[in-house]
Amino acid sequence: MSPRIAVIGAGFAGLAAAHRLTKLGAEVSVLEARDRVGGRVWSTTVTAPDGSEHVIERGAEYVLNGYDHLRAILAELGLEQVDTGMSYYVREPGDLPGRTAQDIVEAGRAAGAAIERVSADASAEDVLALLTAEGTPVELVDALRSRIEVSTAVPAATVTAESLAHVASFEPLPSYRIGGGNQRLALGLAELLGSKVRLNTPVSAVENEGHGVRLTLADGSVEEYDAAIVAVPLALLQAEDGRAAPTSPERERALSRVLLGQAAKLHVALGSRPSTSAVMSVAGRYWTWTAYAQDGQVAPVLNAFMGSAPAIAAARLVEDPQAWAPEVAALRPDLDIAPDAVPTVTVWAEDPWARFAYAAHAPGETPVDAAAIEAPIGAVYFAGEYAEAEFTGLMEGAIRSGERAAESVMAAASAKAGA
Ligand SMILES: Cc1cc2nc3c(=O)[nH]c(=O)nc-3n(C[C@H](O)[C@H](O)[C@H](O)COP(=O)(O)OP(=O)(O)OC[C@H]3O[C@@H](n4cnc5c(N)ncnc54)[C@H](O)[C@@H]3O)c2cc1C
């Protein structure tokens, strides 16, 4: 008989898990709290002054190097990736007169080499301190600090030195998006899963019971399965008022080195089509860009991304999200921001089903920690961007971890059936 598996959360991790489970012959039910699939991948539109509609990504934006599992799903769903025509990796410093993106690229390469000269448990800030001691100009070191804090969404003193080389790479590689919006991957998988995906169905508790698991739904009803994959954001599992799931001392120890990054985005319509561009505010810990859309033209939309909780607090985005708009306009006087355009601002700390943007690792994180985070507890398995060691914090990491959890569940089910 096919094992009955519950997947909690219909983000990329949960949907990739459910898709793989279905292929492996399981009977699957996906329970999602929101009224939509995709989780932190959320594509909507803005309207330009001429009435045209343009896709924006309120969550994850860039499909980057090495996203092999994501690209395999795109091929399966018949979706295309669209070159943005700019590089996520290279940004002009808009508030550092006399300095260019190339200066930051070169300082970034020096930082990459300096990583070899710090201890294995050093932070990104330790590398920056070494660069300063070796004579790199202070404003370029701060540009690197800003770059790392924007990309990892946490302060540089708290995150591993490797993040400098990994997340905040400085090479001018191409960057892509999914044609029609990144959320189309989630919508495509949900369509294949059909009625197995149940929206507006928050799960309150997951417990091991007997040979299987017992779920308590927010409406008080109870459902039983052979196993469950918990694919909800880590912040919700850790919240005081969070949804109960089993844990262990090993898991908690490993999770203590996982950092919860905070980020916010802004999108505003432009009165005319710009060129592609990427300009950062070193002091404001955000960057702005304009990029090609699926129609092969640059969309008349200015996008901005701010990373790290201190930056979001300093900009008072929770209290007054629109306060960011004049800052962005001042950084980009080259763009034709429509005077009466109301920006769309998304602050992920305020999203009740996410509460943070994505994970990063604190210094000292080891492969043993990664294994402990993914290890099942009884018949409860875990998936999500935070649970993947290599592509932590990214769409690719969510997919890989979901697929891996599905394979582990099925391996255990067949071992049990054969016992
Ligand atoms: C602003 C921002 C920018 C980003 N930029 C990029 C980028 O450029 N490139 C990139 O690769 N990645 C990026 N990311 C990261 C990417 O979005 C995530 O890594 C990935 O989408 C996480 O997928 P997930 O399935 O682990 O979690 P989620 O997408 O959060 O999915 C979890 C799901 O669980 C649901 N849920 C929560 N609680 C419950 C419950 N109790 N019961 C039932 N369901 C529940 C949620 O509603 C959600 O749908 C970005 C993220 C943000 C926020």
The ligand as an SDF file (V2000), in Angstrom:
LIG
                    3D

 53 58  0  0  0  0  0  0  0  0999 V2000
   12.8490   39.5350   -0.0860 C   0  0  0  0  0  0  0  0  0  0  0  0
   13.3940   38.1830   -0.4610 C   0  0  0  0  0  0  0  0  0  0  0  0
   14.2770   38.0880   -1.5310 C   0  0  0  0  0  0  0  0  0  0  0  0
   14.8010   36.8520   -1.8930 C   0  0  0  0  0  0  0  0  0  0  0  0
   15.6290   36.7720   -2.9670 N   0  0  0  0  0  0  0  0  0  0  0  0
   16.0150   35.5600   -3.4230 C   0  0  0  0  0  0  0  0  0  0  0  0
   16.7190   35.4460   -4.6580 C   0  0  0  0  0  0  0  0  0  0  0  0
   16.9870   36.4420   -5.3440 O   0  0  0  0  0  0  0  0  0  0  0  0
   17.0840   34.1950   -5.0730 N   0  0  0  0  0  0  0  0  0  0  0  0
   16.7830   33.0770   -4.3500 C   0  0  0  0  0  0  0  0  0  0  0  0
   17.1150   31.9700   -4.7860 O   0  0  0  0  0  0  0  0  0  0  0  0
   16.0980   33.1560   -3.1760 N   0  0  0  0  0  0  0  0  0  0  0  0
   15.7160   34.3650   -2.7010 C   0  0  0  0  0  0  0  0  0  0  0  0
   14.9770   34.4630   -1.5640 N   0  0  0  0  0  0  0  0  0  0  0  0
   14.7870   33.2580   -0.7280 C   0  0  0  0  0  0  0  0  0  0  0  0
   13.6370   32.3430   -1.1850 C   0  0  0  0  0  0  0  0  0  0  0  0
   12.4560   33.0750   -1.2830 O   0  0  0  0  0  0  0  0  0  0  0  0
   13.4580   31.2420   -0.1450 C   0  0  0  0  0  0  0  0  0  0  0  0
   14.7110   30.5920    0.0940 O   0  0  0  0  0  0  0  0  0  0  0  0
   12.4820   30.1400   -0.5670 C   0  0  0  0  0  0  0  0  0  0  0  0
   11.3980   30.6580   -1.2990 O   0  0  0  0  0  0  0  0  0  0  0  0
   11.9860   29.4510    0.6970 C   0  0  0  0  0  0  0  0  0  0  0  0
   11.1430   28.3700    0.3730 O   0  0  0  0  0  0  0  0  0  0  0  0
   10.5880   27.4430    1.5430 P   0  0  0  0  0  0  0  0  0  0  0  0
    9.6820   26.4620    0.8860 O   0  0  0  0  0  0  0  0  0  0  0  0
   11.7030   26.9380    2.3730 O   0  0  0  0  0  0  0  0  0  0  0  0
    9.7600   28.4170    2.4950 O   0  0  0  0  0  0  0  0  0  0  0  0
    8.4500   29.2920    2.1620 P   0  0  0  0  0  0  0  0  0  0  0  0
    8.5010   29.7780    0.7680 O   0  0  0  0  0  0  0  0  0  0  0  0
    8.3140   30.2960    3.2280 O   0  0  0  0  0  0  0  0  0  0  0  0
    7.2670   28.2420    2.2560 O   0  0  0  0  0  0  0  0  0  0  0  0
    6.7530   27.8010    3.4900 C   0  0  0  0  0  0  0  0  0  0  0  0
    5.2430   27.7030    3.3730 C   0  0  0  0  0  0  0  0  0  0  0  0
    4.7240   27.2170    4.6250 O   0  0  0  0  0  0  0  0  0  0  0  0
    3.4970   27.8870    4.8710 C   0  0  0  0  0  0  0  0  0  0  0  0
    3.1800   27.7740    6.2940 N   0  0  0  0  0  0  0  0  0  0  0  0
    3.7570   28.4370    7.3190 C   0  0  0  0  0  0  0  0  0  0  0  0
    3.2350   28.0150    8.4870 N   0  0  0  0  0  0  0  0  0  0  0  0
    2.3020   27.0810    8.1740 C   0  0  0  0  0  0  0  0  0  0  0  0
    1.4280   26.2880    8.9620 C   0  0  0  0  0  0  0  0  0  0  0  0
    1.4080   26.3650   10.2960 N   0  0  0  0  0  0  0  0  0  0  0  0
    0.5860   25.4280    8.3350 N   0  0  0  0  0  0  0  0  0  0  0  0
    0.5980   25.3200    6.9810 C   0  0  0  0  0  0  0  0  0  0  0  0
    1.4200   26.0550    6.1940 N   0  0  0  0  0  0  0  0  0  0  0  0
    2.2690   26.9170    6.7890 C   0  0  0  0  0  0  0  0  0  0  0  0
    3.7620   29.2980    4.4000 C   0  0  0  0  0  0  0  0  0  0  0  0
    2.5750   30.0110    4.1670 O   0  0  0  0  0  0  0  0  0  0  0  0
    4.5790   29.0520    3.1230 C   0  0  0  0  0  0  0  0  0  0  0  0
    3.7590   28.9760    1.9720 O   0  0  0  0  0  0  0  0  0  0  0  0
   14.4380   35.6880   -1.1720 C   0  0  0  0  0  0  0  0  0  0  0  0
   13.5320   35.7890   -0.1080 C   0  0  0  0  0  0  0  0  0  0  0  0
   13.0220   37.0240    0.2390 C   0  0  0  0  0  0  0  0  0  0  0  0
   12.0350   37.1000    1.3710 C   0  0  0  0  0  0  0  0  0  0  0  0
  1  2  1  0
  2  3  1  0
  2 52  2  0
  3  4  2  0
  4  5  1  0
  4 50  1  0
  5  6  2  0
  6  7  1  0
  6 13  1  0
  7  8  2  0
  7  9  1  0
  9 10  1  0
 10 11  2  0
 10 12  1  0
 12 13  2  0
 13 14  1  0
 14 15  1  0
 14 50  1  0
 15 16  1  0
 16 17  1  0
 16 18  1  0
 18 19  1  0
 18 20  1  0
 20 21  1  0
 20 22  1  0
 22 23  1  0
 23 24  1  0
 24 25  2  0
 24 26  1  0
 24 27  1  0
 27 28  1  0
 28 29  2  0
 28 30  1  0
 28 31  1  0
 31 32  1  0
 32 33  1  0
 33 34  1  0
 33 48  1  0
 34 35  1  0
 35 36  1  0
 35 46  1  0
 36 37  1  0
 36 45  1  0
 37 38  2  0
 38 39  1  0
 39 40  1  0
 39 45  2  0
 40 41  1  0
 40 42  2  0
 42 43  1  0
 43 44  2  0
 44 45  1  0
 46 47  1  0
 46 48  1  0
 48 49  1  0
 50 51  2  0
 51 52  1  0
 52 53  1  0
M  END
$$$$
